[in-house]
């Protein structure tokens, strides 16, 4: 089979040309079409790669209905993310309550031998995500600490933290003493009193629980504004520019004594009540002036933010069932519908392992199946209506 000559498929003007170029060249071309505000938004052609190296899913343990806890590891090397990805888990049984991490239950299909749980997830471009499902809360790891930030400024300046000076020529800078690197703020001999910010990257606090922040600080000299260093957080800072344009709330911490020249641990500061997917933390340094007794010097180091993995307990959709007896059967078996199924399900099918329907008829509240003509083996009894299918395994001896 030949391939088309390369061309630019027009996905910017309606009607869209949604063809994928060179579909047979081994790179597995496909196109993502998103719906945004009721409008279709086609994306350029993407490629999973000959060995699915651009996007892949692996399961541990196997996703085959044998395990009550399964982890799906999704690796997305594409240049765009997926807001509504869908993954299916094949589980050994139906449970009224399940536990999920990094996913949202969409549907449970009980029409096969093993229930299939469909879970929706979202992930960023060029990222890795682990989606976990468990039918048993006892299997959820107790030791599930997650480090969100661990910054010792060993590489300084940090590529993740940013500084911003609202006023004053002396901003936060890197400094080192006795092979220990840290961030330093000092207004002494600046052009005016300082108003300087050291700001963390955005932290997602919606996927963890029991979070806390800790750090070390050190100070020397005097200022009437003691302590000159405040710990703040914001959920509406845009990530760049003047932080005073955003709203910031204060957090309390253990700080060193004035002019003490001692490192002091802040303690574990509880931030578990902050629930937002973009939270910024800031160390805000201010001074009265730029001369002795009007400005103090501060160091900050070993910033740590930790939490615990968040598993969400999910109630699965209502489980409808019917009784099939005797099972195993020899010459006949009976079907008895649950009260919620009576009058709502009208079709009965018996299907062999090859997928052939050996029996198809309307069902009443109590129906008898003649199995005397069936070969010994396993069959699927399927009860359905226009939008729902419920199955059970029947053994004929």
C-alpha positions in Angstrom: 0.0 0.0 0.0 1.4 3.4 -0.9 1.4 6.5 1.2 0.2 10.0 0.6 2.6 12.8 -0.1 3.0 15.0 3.0 0.5 17.8 3.2 -1.0 20.2 5.7 -4.5 19.0 6.6 -6.7 22.0 7.3 -8.2 21.8 10.8 -8.7 25.6 11.3 -11.5 26.2 8.8 -14.9 24.4 8.6 -15.5 22.0 7.1 -12.5 20.4 8.8 -10.2 18.0 6.9 -9.6 15.4 9.5 -7.5 12.9 7.5 -4.3 11.6 9.1 -1.3 11.7 6.9 0.9 8.5 6.3 -1.2 6.1 8.4 0.7 3.1 7.1 4.3 4.3 7.8 4.5 2.5 11.2 4.2 5.6 13.3 0.5 5.0 14.1 -1.0 8.4 13.3 -4.2 9.6 15.0 -5.9 12.9 15.6 -7.5 14.2 18.9 -10.7 16.2 18.5 -11.8 18.0 21.7 -15.1 19.6 22.4 -14.7 23.0 24.0 -17.7 25.2 24.9 -19.8 23.2 22.5 -17.4 23.6 19.6 -15.2 20.9 18.0 -11.5 21.7 18.2 -9.3 19.3 16.1 -5.7 19.0 17.0 -2.8 18.4 14.6 -1.9 14.8 13.7 -0.1 12.9 16.5 1.8 9.7 16.5 1.8 7.0 19.2 5.1 5.7 17.7 5.9 2.3 16.2 6.2 0.8 19.7 3.6 3.0 21.4 6.5 4.9 22.9 4.7 8.2 22.7 1.7 7.1 24.8 1.3 3.8 26.6 -0.5 2.1 29.5 0.8 -0.7 31.6 -0.9 -2.6 34.5 0.4 -4.0 37.7 -0.6 -6.7 38.4 -2.3 -7.9 35.2 -5.6 -6.4 34.4 -7.4 -9.7 33.8 -10.0 -10.0 36.5 -7.8 -11.9 38.9 -6.8 -9.0 41.3 -8.8 -6.8 43.5 -6.3 -3.9 43.3 -4.7 -2.8 40.0 -2.5 0.1 39.1 -2.5 1.6 35.6 0.6 3.5 34.7 0.0 5.9 31.8 2.9 7.6 30.1 2.0 10.5 27.9 4.9 11.8 25.8 2.6 13.9 23.6 2.8 17.7 23.4 -0.8 18.0 24.7 -2.6 16.6 27.7 -5.8 14.6 28.1 -8.6 16.1 30.2 -11.1 13.2 29.7 -9.1 10.1 29.2 -10.9 6.8 29.8 -9.3 3.6 31.0 -11.0 0.3 31.9 -10.2 -2.1 34.8 -11.3 -5.7 34.7 -12.1 -6.7 38.3 -12.9 -10.1 39.9 -16.3 -9.0 41.3 -18.8 -6.2 41.7 -18.5 -4.1 44.9 -20.9 -1.5 46.2 -18.0 0.7 47.3 -14.6 1.0 45.7 -11.5 3.1 46.2 -9.9 5.2 43.5 -6.8 7.4 43.1 -6.3 9.9 40.3 -9.5 8.9 38.6 -13.3 9.2 38.5 -15.7 6.3 38.1 -17.9 6.7 35.0 -19.6 3.3 34.5 -19.6 -0.3 35.6 -20.4 -3.0 32.9 -21.5 -6.3 34.4 -22.4 -7.9 31.1 -19.3 -10.1 31.0 -17.8 -12.8 33.2 -15.8 -10.1 35.1 -17.2 -6.6 35.8 -15.5 -3.8 33.9 -15.0 -0.5 35.7 -14.5 2.5 33.4 -12.5 5.3 35.0 -12.0 8.8 33.7 -8.6 10.6 34.3 -6.9 13.8 33.3 -3.1 14.3 32.8 -0.7 16.9 31.5 1.4 16.8 28.4 4.7 14.9 28.7 3.8 13.4 32.1 3.2 10.1 33.9 0.1 9.3 35.9 -0.8 6.3 38.1 -4.5 5.4 38.3 -5.3 3.0 41.1 -8.5 1.0 41.7 -9.1 -1.2 44.8 -12.1 -3.2 45.9 -10.7 -3.7 49.3 -9.7 -0.7 51.6 -7.3 -3.0 53.5 -5.1 -3.1 50.4 -4.5 0.7 50.3 -1.0 1.4 51.4 -0.7 3.0 54.9 2.7 4.5 54.2 1.7 6.8 51.3 3.7 10.0 51.9 4.0 12.2 48.9 6.7 14.9 48.6 5.4 17.9 46.8 8.4 20.2 47.3 11.9 19.4 48.6 14.1 22.4 48.0 17.5 22.6 49.7 18.9 25.2 47.2 21.8 22.9 46.5 21.5 24.2 43.0 21.1 27.9 43.4 19.3 29.8 42.2 16.5 27.3 42.1 14.9 26.7 38.7 11.5 26.2 40.4 11.4 29.2 42.9 11.2 32.8 41.7 12.0 36.1 43.3 10.3 39.5 42.9 11.3 42.8 44.4 8.4 45.2 44.7 10.7 48.0 45.9 14.3 48.2 46.9 17.5 47.3 45.0 18.3 44.3 47.2 16.4 41.2 46.2 16.5 37.7 47.5 19.9 36.1 46.4 21.7 32.8 46.8 24.4 32.6 49.4 26.7 29.8 50.8 28.4 29.3 54.1 30.3 26.2 55.1 29.2 24.4 52.0 25.5 25.1 52.8 23.5 27.0 50.2 20.4 29.0 51.1 18.4 32.1 50.0 19.2 35.4 51.7 17.3 38.7 52.0 19.0 41.8 53.4 18.1 45.4 52.7 21.3 46.9 54.2 22.8 49.6 52.0 20.0 49.3 49.4 18.5 52.3 47.7 15.3 52.1 49.8 13.5 49.8 52.3 12.9 46.4 50.9 9.7 44.6 49.9 11.0 41.3 48.4 9.3 38.0 47.6 10.6 34.4 47.4 7.8 32.4 45.7 7.4 28.6 45.3 6.1 26.9 42.1 2.4 26.1 42.0 1.4 23.2 44.2 -1.6 21.0 43.6 -3.3 20.2 46.9 -6.4 18.5 45.6 -4.8 15.0 45.1 -3.3 14.6 48.6 -4.4 14.9 52.2 -2.8 15.8 55.6 -0.3 18.2 53.9 2.2 20.3 55.8 5.0 22.7 55.0 8.3 23.1 56.9 11.6 25.0 56.5 14.5 26.5 58.4 15.2 30.2 58.9 18.0 32.3 60.4 18.3 36.0 61.2 20.7 38.6 62.4 20.6 42.3 63.3 17.6 44.4 64.3 14.5 45.9 62.7 11.4 47.4 64.4 9.3 45.2 62.0 10.6 42.0 63.6 10.0 39.4 62.5 10.7 40.8 59.0 9.9 37.5 57.3 6.3 36.3 56.8 5.1 33.0 55.4 2.1 33.5 53.0 0.1 31.5 50.6 -2.2 32.4 47.6 -4.7 30.6 45.4 -5.1 33.4 42.9 -1.6 34.4 42.1 -1.1 34.0 38.3 2.4 32.6 38.7 4.4 35.6 37.5 4.6 39.4 38.0 3.9 41.5 41.0 2.6 39.2 43.8 0.9 42.1 45.5 -1.8 42.0 42.8 -2.9 38.7 44.3 -4.6 37.8 47.6 -2.3 36.3 50.2 -3.0 34.7 53.6 -0.6 34.4 56.5 0.7 31.2 58.1 2.3 31.1 61.5 5.7 29.4 62.0 8.4 29.1 64.6 11.0 31.8 63.9 14.5 32.5 65.4 15.0 35.1 68.1 16.0 38.6 67.0 19.7 38.9 66.2 20.2 35.3 67.3 22.3 34.0 64.4 20.8 30.6 64.9 19.0 28.2 62.5 15.5 27.4 63.7 13.1 24.8 62.4 9.7 26.2 61.5 7.8 23.1 62.7 5.3 21.2 60.6 2.8 23.9 59.5 -0.6 22.4 58.7 -1.9 23.3 55.2 -4.4 20.5 54.9 -7.3 23.0 54.9 -6.1 24.6 51.7 -7.8 22.9 48.8 -6.8 24.2 45.4 -4.9 22.8 42.4 -2.6 25.9 42.2 -1.3 27.1 45.5 1.7 29.4 45.8 3.7 29.8 49.0 5.8 32.9 49.6 8.5 34.1 52.0 7.9 37.9 52.2 10.7 40.0 53.5 10.3 43.7 54.4 12.4 46.3 56.2 12.0 49.6 57.8 15.0 51.1 56.1 18.5 50.3 54.7 20.8 51.2 57.6 21.8 49.6 60.9 18.8 48.9 63.3 16.4 49.4 60.4 16.9 46.2 58.6 17.6 42.6 59.6 19.2 39.8 57.5 17.3 36.6 56.9 18.1 33.1 55.5 15.7 30.5 54.3 16.6 26.8 53.5 15.3 23.2 53.4 11.7 23.9 52.3 9.6 20.8 52.4 6.0 20.2 51.5 4.5 16.8 52.1 1.1 15.1 52.1 -0.4 11.6 51.9 -1.9 10.0 48.9 -5.6 10.6 48.5 -7.9 7.6 47.7 -11.5 8.5 47.0 -14.2 6.1 48.1 -16.7 5.8 45.3 -20.2 4.3 45.4 -20.8 2.3 42.3 -24.1 2.4 40.3 -27.0 0.4 41.6 -26.4 -3.3 41.1 -29.3 -5.2 39.5 -29.3 -9.0 39.6 -31.3 -12.1 38.8 -31.3 -15.6 40.2 -30.4 -18.6 38.1 -31.0 -22.0 39.6 -30.1 -24.8 39.7 -26.6 -24.0 38.5 -25.0 -26.2 37.4 -28.0 -27.5 35.5 -28.7 -30.8 33.7 -32.1 -30.6 32.0 -33.5 -27.3 33.0 -33.0 -24.2 35.1 -35.1 -21.3 36.3 -34.7 -17.5 36.1 -36.1 -15.3 38.8 -35.8 -11.5 38.4 -35.2 -9.1 41.2 -38.1 -6.8 42.0 -36.3 -3.8 40.4 -35.9 -5.8 37.2 -39.4 -7.0 36.8 -41.2 -5.2 34.0 -38.0 -3.4 33.0 -36.2 -6.2 31.2 -37.8 -8.1 28.3 -35.1 -10.1 26.4 -33.5 -13.5 27.4 -30.5 -14.9 25.5 -28.3 -18.0 26.1 -24.9 -17.7 24.4 -22.2 -20.4 24.0 -18.5 -19.8 24.4 -18.2 -19.1 20.6 -20.7 -16.2 20.9 -23.6 -17.9 19.2 -27.0 -17.3 20.6 -28.7 -20.7 21.2 -31.8 -19.2 22.6 -33.5 -15.8 22.2 -37.0 -15.1 23.6 -39.0 -12.6 25.6 -38.7 -13.1 29.3 -41.4 -13.1 32.0 -40.9 -12.7 35.7 -40.2 -16.4 36.1 -38.8 -18.2 33.1 -37.6 -21.8 32.6 -34.8 -22.7 30.2 -34.7 -26.2 28.8 -31.0 -27.2 28.8 -31.5 -30.9 27.9 -30.3 -30.2 24.3 -27.2 -28.2 25.3 -23.8 -29.8 25.3 -21.9 -29.9 28.6 -20.0 -26.8 29.1 -20.3 -23.1 30.0 -22.8 -20.6 28.7 -23.8 -17.0 29.3 -27.4 -16.1 30.2 -28.0 -12.6 29.2 -31.0 -10.5 30.3 -31.4 -7.1 28.6 -33.6 -4.1 27.7 -32.9 -1.3 25.3 -30.1 0.2 27.4 -28.9 -2.3 29.9 -27.4 -5.8 29.9 -26.9 -8.2 32.8 -25.2 -11.5 32.4 -24.6 -14.6 34.5 -22.6 -17.8 33.9 -24.5 -21.1 33.5 -22.8 -24.5 33.7 -24.5 -27.4 32.0 -23.5 -30.9 33.2 
